[in-house]
């Protein structure tokens, strides 16, 4: 692992850039432990204060996981902690929640083709999707359980796309939406007739995938999102 000496005014930014570069090129992998603080500072030719500042920034970004008494480890690049910090700023924009939901709708409708294409390769996930729908039907009067099952359904659904980027982007969009005031699955599901309709829409999506009909799956997803949007 080759680490270059850093000499610049904005030292912590360059430390962050170099660590991220090492991760991208494969010199550092998820789960790898970084060298001890003193050793890493010497390798980078920076002060320990600058290194600590960089590590703190990377922890917020989700790049590293700092474990007291153990050291710093490369995380699975979970940016949710960073997103959680910026969400309050993002939501100052009028209509952003509607834009986020519309963007998620576009992604899911586009991605459902991959889900249909790879359905046979993901038979276990398809079976789990069916079990999730069945459980939704059993818990129509439990808004909290229904909300959790709704999240589980969409995560399972797009895991079947076999596209890790799509899954991550949808996960982050969902993370942001769940923390908004307007988008509240529990509120949408609190009325049983709404819960029944959502159960039907999820069933329609599942059946279209089983039949390998991506156009029908797209239509079912669009109907589902239009209903959610109208319920906000």
N, C-alpha and C positions, 0 to 999 in steps of 0.2 A: 504494500500500500504506500504510494508516493504522496507525501504531503509537502506543499510548497510553503516557504517562509512568507509571511504577510507583512508588508510595510505600507500602510495607508492611513489616512485620517479616520475614515469610517470603518474602524477595524472590525467591529462585531458583524457588520453586514458582509464583509468579505469572508469571515469565518463561516457564516451561515451558507454563503454561496459555495464555498469549497466543500463543506460537508455534504450539501445536497448534490454537488457534482460527483463526489465519490460514491454516493448512493446510486445515482443514475447510471454511472459506468459500471457498477457492480463490485467495486472494491469494498464497499460496505453493504451488507445485506440486512434485511429485517431480522431483528433479534440479536445482531452483533453488538458486543459491548465496546464502547469507545475506550481509548486508553485513559488511564487515570488523569485527573485534571492537571496536575503538575506536569506530567509527561506530555500531554497533548498541547499544553501552553508552550512548552519548550519546542516541540516539533513545529508548531505554527509560528514560533518566534513572536508571541504576543503575551501580554500580561494576563494573569489569572482573572483579573477583574473583567477584562474584555471577553475572555472566554466564557466566564459565568454569564455575562450579558447575552452573548450569542446563544448559549445553551438555554437560557430562559426564553428567548425569542423562539427557538426551535421547539421548545416544549409546548408553547402556546400554539404554534403552527401544527403540532402533532407529528413533527419529524423525529423527535427523540422523546424517550420516556426516562425521566430522572427518578431513580429509586433510592431514597435515603439509605445510606449504609452499604449500598450495592454498586452504585455508579450510574452512568448514562448509557442507554441502549437505543439502537435504531428501532423506531416503532414501525407499525404497518402503514405509516403515512396517513393516519386518520386526522383529517382537517376539521373534524367536528368541533373541537374546543375553540379553534380559531373562528369558525363560522358563528358559534354561539356568541362570541364577543362582538361581531360586526352586525348581527341580525338587528339589534335595536336601531342602529344607524340606517340600515337598509330600509327598515319599515317606516321611516319618516317620509319616504316617497309615497305620494298618493297613488293608490291603485296597484301597488307592487304585489300584493297578495294575489290579485286577479291575474297579473302578468306571470307570476310564478306558477300558478295553477294551469294557465294556458300553455306555458312552456312545457310543463310536465306532461300535459295531455298530448302535445305534439311529439314528445320523445317516446311516450308509451305506445302511441298509435303507430309510429314509425318502427319501433322495436318489436312489435307483436309479430311481424313477419318472421323474424329470427326465432322467436319463441315457437311458432308453428313449425318452422323448418326443422328445429332441433327437438321436437316433442318426443319422438321415438327414442332418441338418445338419452332422454331424461325421464325415463319411465318412473323411477322412484320419486322424483320431484312432482311428476304429474299425479301420482297416487297421493302424495302429501297435500297437493293442491286440492284434490277431491275431499280429503279428510278435513281440511280447513273449511271448505264450503259447508260440509255436513255439520261441523261444529257451529258455524255461523247460524245455521238453521235451527239448531238446538238452543241457541242463546239470543234469540231475537229480542227478548225482554231485558237483556243485560247490556246497556250501552257501552260500559267500560270494556267488557270482554269483547264485544263486537268491534270496537275501535282497534283493539290489539290484533284481532283476527284479520281485520281489513289490512293493516300494515303487513302482517305475515303473508297474506295472500299475494300482495304486490311484490314483496321481496322474493317469494318463491317463484312467482310468475316470471320475473325478469332474470332470475338466476338461470332459467331455462334458455335464455338467449345465448348463453356461453360467451357473452361479451362483458368483460370485467369493467370496462370504462362506462358502459351504459348502466350497469348495476350500481357503480359508485356514484355516478351523477344523479341518478334517481334517488339513491339513498340520501344524498346531501340535500336535494330539493325537498324530500320528505321531512328531513330533519329541520330545515328552515320553516316549512309550512306548519309543522307541529308546534312551533314556538311562536306562531303569530296569534293575534287575538281573534281574527276573523275565522280562520280555518280551525275548526274544532270537531273532530270526528264524533266525540261523545254527544255534542249538541245536535249533530246531524242525525245520530242514531237514537236519540232519546224517545222519538215517536216510533211506535212499533210499525206503523204503515211504511215509514221511511226505511226502517231496518229490513222489512220484507222486500221492498223494491230493490235495495242494494244487494240483498241475498240473491234475488232473481238476476240482477245484472252480472254479478260475479259468476253465477251458474251459467249464464249465456256465454260469457267469455270462455269459461272452461270447456263447454260443449263444442264451441267453435274450434278450439285448439285440438280437442280429441278428434274432430272430423277433418282436421287439416285444412280448414277453410279460413285463411288469413283475412279475407275481405269481410267475412262475417265477424271475425274476432275484432277487426278494426271498428266495425260498426257498433259492436257491443261495448267496446271501450269508450267510444265517443258518446254513446248514450249514457254510460256510467258517469263520465266526467261532466256532461251537461247537467245531469241530475245533481251531482255534488255542488257544482257551481251555483245552480239555482237555489240550493238549500242554504247557502251561506248568508 
